[in-house]
Amino acid sequence: MAPLIHKIHPENFRDEVVVEPRLVLLLCMPQDDEFPKQRKVVEEVAGLYREKLKVVLPEEAFLATFKRDFKVTGTPTFLILRRGVEIGRILGVTDREPLIEAILESAKRILKEDW
C-alpha cells in the first residue's frame, strides 16, 4: 500500500505534484512542537480521500525554497494544488473538518464534481 504522505523535494516535485492527476494537499510547516498534531490531521484526511487526493510534505531542506516560490508567509499553511497550481489555501493550525471542507470546496469549484 502506498504511503499516506509523500515527501517532496526539488528533484521529485514535478512527478509528485505537477503531473499528479489527483488534487494535492501540501502541508507547509516546520517540524516543530505543533507538527505532530497537524500531521495527524493530514493523515486522517489522506486516509479518507486516498483515491482522489495525494498528500505531500516538503522535506525540511526544501521548505524555505517552497515557501518563497508559493509565497507562504506563515505556517502551518495547507495548500490545495491542481497540476502544481494553487486552488485553495488554509493558513494556521486547523482541524480535520475545516480542512475537509476546504478540499471539498476546491474540488467542486475546479473539478466541477462532488466527492
Helices and strands as residue ranges (DSSP letters): E 5-8, H 13-13, I 14-18, E 23-28, H 35-48, E 53-58, H 60-69, E 77-82, E 85-91, H 96-111
